[in-house]
Amino acid sequence: MAFVYGPVPSWRLGRSLGVDLVSTDEKTCSFDCIYCQLGATVHHQSERQEFVPLAEVEEELRMLRGIEADYVTFSGMGEPTLASNLGEGIILVRRILGLPVAVLTNSSLIFRKDVQEELLEADLIVAKLDAADEATFQAVNRPVQGFHLDHILAGLKEFREIYRGKLALQMMFVEANKSHAADMAR
């Protein structure tokens, strides 16, 4: 399968069936985090686009009807909110598999109204937040030019006001931010 993988064991989500709507050969992301398990970002971008036609994802999902999983998780080879068909993808997964849906996001586009509306369809959003100040954000997450921590924080707060699902913050502690843990918690 090209766009759906697993289920894989996840310490956060139990048995997780992955869906990759970015699915590029090389990492496509709005960040180039210093700790990313996928390595360096090759396609550093902030513009949303359709990477994978949903008809192809639908074919793969139909073959997996009845699969046992705790969540279907949107993640993969880059930032899932870069996929302009994410909201439709979440609805498609729910219709075909009837399983809870999670989205792992770096939070970079959470300030956008279209992204917020699409994320409302998911049961769980795991949002990254690795810094409490702009300098640390730039050093750890290395975002696309023009992205700032205050936009992400405002977007997360705004999204929390309208989202009725479970919103979890995920923080990765590395040498550059570990002394800021208390500030990050605040």
Disulfide bonds with the S-S distance in Angstrom:
none
